[in-house]
Amino acid sequence: MNDALMRRITFNPGIFGGKPIIRGMRIAVEHVLGMLAAGSTFEEILEGYPFLEKEDIQACLLYAYRLSAHERFEPVATR
């Protein structure tokens, strides 16, 4: 399942400078993640972008998870 989801995330140097996009379309993974971060539901995103599928949104989340799993976050010290 994870591999099938990840195949939905593609790259094209001619679209958004090679940023990850969904199934070769002109919608960036970061755009979908931004909508989710702002509180949009899957249903709201799918209503606004009827060419997307639920699995596309899941693929964006999986992509973000895989990226963050390899990142180290250093919190800023506060006084």
N, C-alpha and C positions, 0 to 999 in steps of 0.2 A: 504493500500500500504506500509506504513512504517513497519508494522509488517512482511509483506511478505519479504521485503528487509532485515530486520534484521535477519530473519531465515537463510539467506545466510551466515551469519557470525557465525562460529563455533569455538569450542575450543577442542583440543585434547592434553592431556599431553605428548603424544608421538611424537608430531610434533611441532618443534620450541619451546619446553619447555612450551607448553600450551598457547602460544601467539595466538591472534585471527587470524583465517585463513578463506579462502573463501571455502565454501561448502565442508569442509573436505579435500581439496586438499593441496598440499604442496606449497601454495603461501600465504604469510602473508599479512594481511591488511596493515601493515606498509610499505611493499614493493610497493604496489599499490599507497598508499598515497605519498610515496617518489617520484615515477615516476610522479605523478600529480604535486607535488610541484616543480619538476625540469622542468616542462613545457610540459611534454608529454600530448598529447590529448587522448581522449577516443579511437579514431580510431587507434592511434599508439600503445596503450596498447593492444587493441584487435587484432591487426595484429601480434604483438610479442608474444601474449599468446592466441592463437586461441581457447583454451578450456574455456576461460572466456567469460562472457556475459556482455552486457552493464549494466544490473541490478546488477552485481557483483561490478562494479566500483561505481555505485550509492550507494550500500550498504556500501562500505568502507567510502564514504563521509558522509553518515548518521551516521555511527558508530563514526567517528571522531567528527561530530557535537554534538552528544549526550554526548560524553566524555567531550568536551570543554564547553558545556553548564553548566556543574557542576564544572568547574574549576574556580579558581580566579587567575587572572594574575596580579602580582605586578611588574610594570615596574621598572627597575633599575634607580635610580636617577643619572643623569650625571651633571657635573659641567662645 
